[in-house]
């Protein structure tokens, strides 16, 4: 079972913690780029693989994308309490 569910509604994406058996955790709103990144990580890609995919051959962008991935993963952990992209 996935720990995070991605849903699109009203032109924005929502990350939802799948296991809500404890205290309710509100969904996290993200843009389409962040949703695509989370989708790649949930599919089993490493942060490095995800950065390479998203860079579309522009290798000089990989360090910038990796930094964005780290920031997003930290924010997901903070807001949803779910580790991702480790």
MITI-491941 format. One line per field, with one value per atom (N, C-alpha, C): residue in one letter; chain; atom name; x, y, z. Coordinates in steps of 0.1 Angstrom, whole numbers, padded with zeros to 4 digits. Example, Ala and Ser with C-alpha at 12.3 -4.5 7.8 and 13.67 -1.06 7.14 Angstrom:
REM MITI-491941
code <- a,a,a,s,s,s
unit <- A,A,A,A,A,A
site <- N,CA,C,N,CA,C
px <- 0132,0123,0132,0128,0137,0129
py <- -0057,-0045,-0033,-0022,-0011,0000
pz <- 0078,0078,0078,0071,0071,0079
END
This chain:
REM MITI-491941
code <- x,x,x,x,x,x,x,x,x,x,x,x,x,x,x,x,x,x,x,x,x,x,x,x,x,x,x,x,x,x,x,x,x,x,x,x,x,x,x,x,x,x,x,x,x,x,x,x,x,x,x,x,x,x,x,x,x,x,x,x,x,x,x,x,x,x,x,x,x,x,x,x,x,x,x,x,x,x,x,x,x,x,x,x,x,x,x,x,x,x,x,x,x,x,x,x,x,x,x,x,x,x,x,x,x,x,x,x,x,x,x,x,x,x,x,x,x,x,x,x,x,x,x,x,x,x,x,x,x,x,x,x,x,x,x,x,x,x,x,x,x,x,x,x,x,x,x,x,x,x,x,x,x,x,x,x,x,x,x,x,x,x,x,x,x,x,x,x,x,x,x,x,x,x,x,x,x,x,x,x,x,x,x,x,x,x,x,x,x,x,x,x,x,x,x,x,x,x,x,x,x,x,x,x,x,x,x,x,x,x,x,x,x,x,x,x,x,x,x,x,x,x,x,x,x,x,x,x,x,x,x,x,x,x,x,x,x,x,x,x,x,x,x,x,x,x,x,x,x,x,x,x,x,x,x,x,x,x
unit <- A,A,A,A,A,A,A,A,A,A,A,A,A,A,A,A,A,A,A,A,A,A,A,A,A,A,A,A,A,A,A,A,A,A,A,A,A,A,A,A,A,A,A,A,A,A,A,A,A,A,A,A,A,A,A,A,A,A,A,A,A,A,A,A,A,A,A,A,A,A,A,A,A,A,A,A,A,A,A,A,A,A,A,A,A,A,A,A,A,A,A,A,A,A,A,A,A,A,A,A,A,A,A,A,A,A,A,A,A,A,A,A,A,A,A,A,A,A,A,A,A,A,A,A,A,A,A,A,A,A,A,A,A,A,A,A,A,A,A,A,A,A,A,A,A,A,A,A,A,A,A,A,A,A,A,A,A,A,A,A,A,A,A,A,A,A,A,A,A,A,A,A,A,A,A,A,A,A,A,A,A,A,A,A,A,A,A,A,A,A,A,A,A,A,A,A,A,A,A,A,A,A,A,A,A,A,A,A,A,A,A,A,A,A,A,A,A,A,A,A,A,A,A,A,A,A,A,A,A,A,A,A,A,A,A,A,A,A,A,A,A,A,A,A,A,A,A,A,A,A,A,A,A,A,A,A,A,A
site <- N,CA,C,N,CA,C,N,CA,C,N,CA,C,N,CA,C,N,CA,C,N,CA,C,N,CA,C,N,CA,C,N,CA,C,N,CA,C,N,CA,C,N,CA,C,N,CA,C,N,CA,C,N,CA,C,N,CA,C,N,CA,C,N,CA,C,N,CA,C,N,CA,C,N,CA,C,N,CA,C,N,CA,C,N,CA,C,N,CA,C,N,CA,C,N,CA,C,N,CA,C,N,CA,C,N,CA,C,N,CA,C,N,CA,C,N,CA,C,N,CA,C,N,CA,C,N,CA,C,N,CA,C,N,CA,C,N,CA,C,N,CA,C,N,CA,C,N,CA,C,N,CA,C,N,CA,C,N,CA,C,N,CA,C,N,CA,C,N,CA,C,N,CA,C,N,CA,C,N,CA,C,N,CA,C,N,CA,C,N,CA,C,N,CA,C,N,CA,C,N,CA,C,N,CA,C,N,CA,C,N,CA,C,N,CA,C,N,CA,C,N,CA,C,N,CA,C,N,CA,C,N,CA,C,N,CA,C,N,CA,C,N,CA,C,N,CA,C,N,CA,C,N,CA,C,N,CA,C,N,CA,C,N,CA,C,N,CA,C,N,CA,C,N,CA,C,N,CA,C,N,CA,C,N,CA,C,N,CA,C,N,CA,C,N,CA,C,N,CA,C
px <- 0008,0000,0009,0005,0013,0010,0020,0018,0012,0013,0008,-0001,-0012,-0021,-0021,-0020,-0020,-0034,-0040,-0053,-0053,-0060,-0061,-0075,-0076,-0090,-0089,-0097,-0097,-0085,-0077,-0065,-0053,-0054,-0043,-0042,-0030,-0028,-0027,-0032,-0032,-0025,-0016,-0009,-0017,-0021,-0029,-0023,-0021,-0015,-0025,-0021,-0030,-0035,-0027,-0031,-0035,-0048,-0054,-0060,-0054,-0059,-0057,-0047,-0044,-0051,-0043,-0048,-0049,-0060,-0062,-0050,-0045,-0035,-0041,-0042,-0048,-0039,-0045,-0037,-0028,-0018,-0008,-0010,-0013,-0015,-0001,0000,0013,0009,0019,0017,0019,0018,0019,0033,0043,0057,0060,0056,0058,0050,0038,0030,0038,0043,0050,0063,0070,0081,0078,0067,0063,0059,0052,0048,0060,0070,0083,0089,0089,0095,0086,0073,0064,0065,0069,0071,0084,0092,0104,0117,0116,0128,0135,0148,0156,0155,0159,0160,0169,0180,0190,0183,0176,0169,0158,0151,0140,0146,0157,0163,0168,0173,0178,0166,0155,0143,0138,0137,0131,0140,0153,0163,0162,0156,0154,0167,0178,0191,0199,0194,0202,0209,0220,0227,0231,0233,0237,0225,0213,0201,0200,0207,0205,0208,0218,0221,0209,0204,0193,0181,0178,0166,0168,0179,0182,0179,0183,0181,0166,0158,0144,0137,0143,0137,0139,0151,0154,0144,0142,0134,0119,0115,0101,0099,0109,0108,0108,0115,0115,0102,0096,0083,0072,0072,0063,0064,0076,0078,0073,0075,0070,0055,0049,0034,0026,0031,0023,0028,0041,0047,0051,0053,0056,0070,0079,0092,0091,0098,0097,0110,0115,0127,0140,0140,0152,0161
py <- -0012,0000,0012,0022,0035,0043,0050,0058,0072,0076,0089,0086,0093,0092,0106,0107,0119,0121,0132,0135,0149,0151,0164,0169,0181,0187,0202,0207,0222,0228,0220,0225,0224,0219,0217,0203,0199,0185,0185,0174,0172,0159,0160,0148,0144,0132,0127,0115,0116,0105,0094,0082,0071,0065,0064,0058,0069,0070,0080,0074,0063,0055,0062,0071,0079,0092,0103,0116,0120,0127,0132,0141,0138,0147,0153,0166,0173,0171,0171,0170,0182,0179,0189,0193,0206,0211,0213,0208,0210,0214,0219,0222,0209,0210,0199,0193,0202,0197,0189,0194,0186,0173,0173,0160,0150,0155,0146,0140,0149,0144,0133,0136,0126,0113,0114,0103,0094,0101,0094,0086,0093,0087,0075,0077,0066,0054,0056,0045,0038,0042,0035,0041,0053,0060,0066,0066,0073,0088,0096,0110,0113,0106,0108,0105,0093,0089,0099,0103,0113,0126,0131,0143,0141,0130,0127,0127,0121,0121,0135,0142,0156,0166,0163,0172,0171,0161,0159,0161,0155,0156,0168,0178,0189,0186,0180,0175,0186,0198,0209,0212,0208,0211,0200,0189,0178,0183,0190,0195,0204,0212,0221,0213,0203,0195,0186,0181,0173,0182,0194,0203,0205,0207,0208,0196,0184,0171,0170,0174,0173,0182,0194,0204,0199,0193,0188,0176,0167,0155,0159,0169,0174,0180,0187,0194,0183,0173,0162,0155,0152,0146,0155,0168,0177,0178,0180,0182,0169,0158,0146,0135,0137,0127,0114,0115,0103,0106,0097,0098,0093,0101,0097,0102,0094,0098,0095,0087,0085,0075
pz <- 0000,0000,0000,-0008,-0009,0004,0009,0020,0017,0004,0000,-0013,-0013,-0024,-0031,-0044,-0051,-0058,-0055,-0062,-0068,-0079,-0086,-0084,-0080,-0079,-0080,-0089,-0091,-0096,-0104,-0110,-0101,-0089,-0080,-0076,-0071,-0066,-0051,-0046,-0031,-0028,-0018,-0013,0000,0000,0011,0018,0031,0039,0038,0033,0031,0044,0054,0067,0076,0078,0087,0099,0104,0115,0128,0129,0141,0140,0144,0143,0129,0125,0111,0107,0095,0089,0077,0077,0065,0052,0041,0028,0026,0018,0014,0000,-0003,-0016,-0023,-0035,-0043,-0057,-0065,-0079,-0087,-0100,-0109,-0109,-0108,-0109,-0096,-0085,-0072,-0073,-0078,-0079,-0088,-0099,-0108,-0101,-0094,-0086,-0076,-0068,-0058,-0065,-0076,-0084,-0088,-0093,-0097,-0085,-0073,-0061,-0056,-0057,-0053,-0062,-0075,-0084,-0082,-0072,-0069,-0074,-0081,-0085,-0074,-0074,-0064,-0067,-0057,-0060,-0072,-0073,-0084,-0098,-0098,-0110,-0114,-0104,-0106,-0112,-0106,-0111,-0126,-0129,-0143,-0152,-0148,-0157,-0159,-0148,-0149,-0156,-0156,-0163,-0178,-0183,-0198,-0205,-0200,-0207,-0204,-0196,-0192,-0179,-0180,-0168,-0158,-0163,-0154,-0145,-0148,-0139,-0128,-0129,-0119,-0105,-0102,-0088,-0083,-0091,-0087,-0085,-0093,-0091,-0079,-0076,-0064,-0052,-0052,-0041,-0039,-0050,-0049,-0044,-0048,-0043,-0028,-0023,-0009,-0001,-0006,0001,0001,-0010,-0011,-0002,-0002,0007,0022,0026,0039,0043,0033,0036,0037,0029,0030,0043,0048,0061,0072,0071,0081,0081,0070,0069,0070,0064,0064,0073,0078,0087,0080,0067,0058,0052,0055,0048,0034,0025,0011,0004,-0005,-0013,-0006,0004,0011,0004
END
